Amino acid sequence: MEKVRVRFAPSPTGALHLGGVRTALYDYLFAKHHGGDFVLRIEDTDSARYVEGAEEYIMEALEWCGIVPDESPKHGGPYAPYRQSERRAIYDQYTDQILKTDYAYIAFDTPEELDAIRKEFESRGEVFAYNYRTRGRLRNSISLPKEEVEQLLAEKTPYVARFKMPVDRIVSLKDIIRGDFSVNTNDLDDKVLVKNDGMPTYHFANIIDDHEMKITHVIRGEEWLPSMALHVLLYEAMGWDAPEFAHLSLILKPEGKGKLSKRDGAKFGFPVFPLDFQDPESGEIWKGYRESGYFPEAFVNMVALLGWTPADDKEILSMEEMVQEFDLYKVHKAGARFSLDKAKWFNHQYLQQKSNNQLLEELKQIENVNSKQISDEVLLKIVSLMKERATFVKDIYEEGKFFFEAPQSFDEKAVKKAWKEDTHGVMATLTTVLEAISFDAETIKNAIHDFATEHSLGMGKVMMPLRLALVGELKGPDVPDLMEIIGKEESLNRLKKALEVLK
């Protein structure tokens, strides 16, 4: 049986979008499920749209996701080079080959001439297409006498190579995800295969590279579905077997119609890129999942289920489990709607799975935590108390700032609710009691309980103002646990500060 080989072939024209990550992931899962190879190829033939640093961004993003290519510009491989810009000699060879067939021809029409014809068609309410109806009236090797073509070539007149789309053919196509369908070639135009600088377009370069690199399955976005007939015919023209195709549905915006875009991320407040990306033209920085605090394994798990459901509907899967279960035939035809709440849910689940020691090391990477010089023993206690309510590691700090610093103010609503006329006297007396005890949570808890009983006070009458004094608002973990962690001196200082401010 032929070894499965797939490729992810992005263009370095910007950041890797969520949809691109999913395509790469499905490529990887499919290849590894079948014991095959995953190839990263950089399709950089469009020099006008090339963005400096985009290739490095793509590679770094895939590495962060754990989607590691077997072959790539970085890793090398038996079919190098893996950048299209470095494969010119290979393309030249196949350009010569296809131009000797009846499937291609050269065209000398200038952009200005084509634009004029386009406007002429528009004036008649028609849409211009360079196809079997119009090619005979345009400047190309089909319409012009052989002598004139040779003269133009001798004069080094710029030209492009176009595919000669067959007439009156029904092309039967098979897509792994979408099933069987057919296309009438009369509805297709004569696409440019080679530009006037000698570089092939995406259509020609990608089928050459896929053939040369022995790619068996092409997995890509549904935006390429209209090009599938052309690509299959190009394989036929070259005398090659076509790979199998699978076209992935769109990732949809959270609300309304249409595919997810970076503008939706800005509008709804979520990243659409795996890593931070700075637009080289505008200087605008687009937030990434990594910098937003997502674990790579949570992000990848979330992306995997945007269009694929494992057999048992299980949602939390490791990369190894996804490799084992992935089935391209079970990928959905319908678009998958992105949900920020679901993305956060995945991160929360993965955070809960991590050990306290793992989270401790992550927590210490936060500058505000690191600068406090708090012992690992104390930080572990904080992690233990705050872990359950945290979605991101930074939440342990941000939702538990009261562990690290005294409140700078007191919430007005909380003061109105917890700090009554007699509260000052109650807290002053309690402070004296707390000064005299050892400061472990159990002893603190018993002392507060005994104090409330002795003074015929409900626990809320004591605990609420005590929490307010320690935290600045009515939230946080059990008060005795909080007091043990911040220590006796800090607890008493906060109580005394509250007694000064809340008179």
Backbone hydrogen bonds, N-H to C=O, Kabsch-Sander energy under -0.5 kcal/mol:
donor,donor_aa,acceptor,acceptor_aa,energy
6,V,37,D,-2.4
7,R,217,H,-0.5
8,F,39,V,-3.0
9,A,7,R,-0.5
13,T,11,S,-2.4
17,H,15,A,-0.6
18,L,272,V,-1.4
21,V,17,H,-2.2
22,R,18,L,-2.2
23,T,19,G,-2.1
24,A,20,G,-2.5
25,L,21,V,-2.7
26,Y,22,R,-2.9
27,D,23,T,-2.4
28,Y,24,A,-2.6
29,L,25,L,-3.2
30,F,26,Y,-2.5
31,A,27,D,-2.5
32,K,28,Y,-2.8
33,H,29,L,-2.4
34,H,30,F,-1.5
35,G,32,K,-1.1
36,G,31,A,-4.1
37,D,4,V,-2.2
39,V,6,V,-2.5
39,V,37,D,-0.5
40,L,71,E,-2.9
41,R,8,F,-2.5
41,R,39,V,-0.6
42,I,82,Y,-2.8
43,E,10,P,-2.5
43,E,41,R,-0.7
44,D,42,I,-1.3
47,S,45,T,-1.5
49,R,46,D,-1.1
50,Y,47,S,-0.7
51,V,12,P,-2.8
52,E,50,Y,-0.5
54,A,51,V,-2.0
57,Y,53,G,-2.1
58,I,54,A,-2.5
59,M,55,E,-2.1
60,E,56,E,-2.5
61,A,57,Y,-2.7
62,L,58,I,-2.2
63,E,59,M,-2.2
64,W,60,E,-2.4
65,C,61,A,-1.8
66,G,62,L,-0.6
66,G,63,E,-1.0
67,I,62,L,-2.6
68,V,66,G,-1.1
70,D,38,F,-3.0
71,E,38,F,-1.3
72,S,76,G,-1.3
76,G,72,S,-2.5
80,A,77,G,-1.3
84,Q,42,I,-2.6
86,E,83,R,-1.7
87,R,84,Q,-2.1
90,I,87,R,-0.6
91,Y,87,R,-2.0
92,D,88,R,-2.7
93,Q,89,A,-1.5
94,Y,90,I,-1.5
95,T,91,Y,-2.5
96,D,92,D,-2.2
97,Q,93,Q,-1.4
98,I,94,Y,-2.5
99,L,95,T,-2.0
100,K,96,D,-0.6
100,K,97,Q,-0.9
101,T,98,I,-1.5
104,A,101,T,-0.6
105,Y,162,R,-2.1
107,A,160,V,-2.9
108,F,139,R,-3.1
109,D,139,R,-0.8
114,L,110,T,-2.4
115,D,111,P,-2.2
116,A,112,E,-2.1
117,I,113,E,-2.1
118,R,114,L,-2.4
119,K,115,D,-2.2
120,E,116,A,-2.0
121,F,117,I,-2.3
122,E,118,R,-2.3
123,S,119,K,-2.2
124,R,120,E,-0.7
124,R,121,F,-1.0
125,G,122,E,-1.9
126,E,121,F,-2.8
128,F,126,E,-0.5
131,N,129,A,-1.2
134,T,131,N,-0.7
135,R,131,N,-3.0
137,R,134,T,-2.1
138,L,135,R,-1.2
140,N,138,L,-1.3
141,S,106,I,-2.8
144,L,140,N,-2.6
149,V,145,P,-2.1
150,E,146,K,-2.4
151,Q,147,E,-2.1
152,L,148,E,-2.6
153,L,149,V,-2.3
154,A,150,E,-2.3
155,E,151,Q,-1.8
156,K,153,L,-1.6
157,T,152,L,-2.7
160,V,107,A,-2.3
161,A,194,V,-2.1
162,R,105,Y,-3.3
162,R,160,V,-0.5
163,F,191,K,-2.8
164,K,103,Y,-3.4
165,M,163,F,-1.2
171,V,169,R,-0.7
171,V,183,V,-3.3
172,S,170,I,-0.7
173,L,181,F,-3.4
175,D,179,G,-2.5
176,I,245,F,-2.9
179,G,175,D,-2.4
181,F,173,L,-2.2
183,V,171,V,-1.9
185,T,169,R,-3.0
185,T,183,V,-0.6
187,D,184,N,-2.1
188,L,185,T,-1.8
190,D,130,Y,-3.7
191,K,189,D,-1.3
193,L,161,A,-3.6
194,V,161,A,-1.7
195,K,199,M,-3.0
198,G,195,K,-2.1
201,T,193,L,-2.7
205,A,201,T,-2.6
206,N,202,Y,-2.6
207,I,203,H,-0.9
208,I,204,F,-2.0
209,D,205,A,-2.8
210,D,206,N,-2.4
211,H,207,I,-2.0
212,E,208,I,-3.1
213,M,209,D,-2.8
214,K,211,H,-1.4
215,I,210,D,-2.9
216,T,5,R,-2.4
217,H,5,R,-1.5
218,V,244,E,-3.3
219,I,217,H,-0.7
220,R,218,V,-0.5
220,R,246,A,-2.3
222,E,248,L,-2.1
224,W,221,G,-2.0
225,L,222,E,-1.7
227,S,224,W,-1.2
228,M,225,L,-1.6
231,H,227,S,-2.3
232,V,228,M,-2.6
233,L,229,A,-2.5
234,L,230,L,-2.2
235,Y,231,H,-2.1
236,E,232,V,-1.9
237,A,233,L,-2.6
238,M,234,L,-2.0
239,G,235,Y,-0.7
239,G,236,E,-1.0
240,W,235,Y,-2.7
244,E,216,T,-2.6
245,F,174,K,-0.6
246,A,218,V,-2.4
248,L,220,R,-3.3
248,L,246,A,-0.6
249,S,332,H,-0.6
252,L,250,L,-0.6
252,L,336,A,-3.0
253,K,258,G,-2.1
260,L,251,I,-3.3
264,D,261,S,-0.6
265,G,261,S,-1.4
266,A,262,K,-1.9
267,K,263,R,-2.4
268,F,264,D,-3.1
269,G,265,G,-1.6
270,F,265,G,-1.9
272,V,287,K,-0.6
273,F,287,K,-0.8
277,F,286,W,-2.5
279,D,277,F,-0.6
279,D,284,E,-3.3
283,G,279,D,-2.5
286,W,277,F,-3.6
286,W,284,E,-0.5
287,K,285,I,-0.5
289,Y,273,F,-1.6
290,R,274,P,-2.7
292,S,288,G,-1.2
293,G,290,R,-1.4
294,Y,289,Y,-2.3
299,F,295,F,-2.4
300,V,296,P,-2.7
301,N,297,E,-1.9
302,M,298,A,-2.4
303,V,299,F,-2.5
304,A,300,V,-2.5
305,L,301,N,-1.3
306,L,303,V,-1.7
307,G,305,L,-1.7
309,T,330,K,-0.6
313,D,310,P,-1.9
317,L,315,E,-0.8
322,M,318,S,-2.5
323,V,319,M,-2.5
324,Q,320,E,-2.0
325,E,321,E,-2.1
326,F,322,M,-2.4
330,K,327,D,-1.9
331,V,328,L,-1.2
332,H,307,G,-3.1
336,A,250,L,-2.2
337,R,335,G,-0.5
338,F,252,L,-2.3
343,A,339,S,-1.9
344,K,340,L,-2.5
345,W,341,D,-2.2
346,F,342,K,-2.3
347,N,343,A,-1.7
348,H,344,K,-2.6
349,Q,345,W,-2.4
350,Y,346,F,-2.2
351,L,347,N,-2.3
352,Q,348,H,-2.2
353,Q,349,Q,-1.2
354,K,350,Y,-0.9
354,K,351,L,-0.8
359,L,355,S,-2.2
360,L,356,N,-2.3
361,E,357,N,-1.8
362,E,358,Q,-1.6
363,L,359,L,-3.0
364,K,360,L,-2.1
365,Q,362,E,-1.3
366,I,363,L,-1.6
369,V,366,I,-0.9
370,N,366,I,-2.7
371,S,367,E,-2.4
372,K,369,V,-1.3
373,Q,370,N,-1.0
374,I,369,V,-0.5
379,L,375,S,-2.4
380,L,376,D,-2.6
381,K,377,E,-1.3
382,I,378,V,-2.0
383,V,379,L,-2.7
384,S,380,L,-2.4
385,L,381,K,-1.9
386,M,382,I,-2.4
387,K,383,V,-2.3
389,R,386,M,-0.7
390,A,386,M,-0.6
390,A,387,K,-1.5
395,D,392,F,-1.3
396,I,392,F,-0.7
396,I,393,V,-1.3
397,Y,393,V,-0.8
398,E,394,K,-3.3
399,E,395,D,-3.2
401,K,398,E,-0.6
403,F,400,G,-2.2
404,F,400,G,-0.5
404,F,401,K,-1.3
405,E,401,K,-2.2
411,D,472,G,-3.1
415,V,411,D,-2.5
416,K,412,E,-2.4
417,K,413,K,-1.7
418,A,414,A,-2.8
419,W,415,V,-2.6
420,K,418,A,-0.9
423,T,420,K,-1.1
424,H,420,K,-0.6
426,V,422,D,-1.8
427,M,423,T,-3.0
428,A,424,H,-2.2
429,T,425,G,-2.2
430,L,426,V,-2.3
431,T,427,M,-2.3
432,T,428,A,-1.3
433,V,429,T,-1.6
434,L,430,L,-2.7
435,E,431,T,-1.8
436,A,432,T,-0.6
436,A,433,V,-1.2
437,I,434,L,-1.1
444,I,440,D,-2.5
445,K,441,A,-2.6
446,N,442,E,-2.3
447,A,443,T,-2.5
448,I,444,I,-2.4
449,H,445,K,-2.2
450,D,446,N,-2.8
451,F,447,A,-2.3
452,A,448,I,-2.5
453,T,449,H,-2.3
454,E,450,D,-2.8
455,H,451,F,-1.8
456,S,453,T,-1.4
457,L,452,A,-3.3
461,K,458,G,-0.7
462,V,458,G,-0.7
462,V,459,M,-0.9
463,M,459,M,-3.7
464,M,460,G,-1.7
466,L,462,V,-1.7
467,R,463,M,-2.8
468,L,464,M,-2.4
469,A,465,P,-2.3
470,L,466,L,-1.8
471,V,467,R,-2.9
472,G,467,R,-0.6
472,G,468,L,-1.9
475,K,473,E,-1.3
482,L,478,D,-2.3
483,M,479,V,-2.7
484,E,480,P,-2.2
485,I,481,D,-2.0
486,I,482,L,-2.4
487,G,483,M,-1.6
491,S,487,G,-2.3
492,L,488,K,-2.6
493,N,489,E,-2.2
494,R,490,E,-2.3
495,L,491,S,-2.0
496,K,492,L,-2.6
497,K,493,N,-2.2
498,A,494,R,-2.2
499,L,495,L,-2.1
500,E,496,K,-1.6
501,V,497,K,-2.4
502,L,498,A,-3.1
503,K,501,V,-1.3
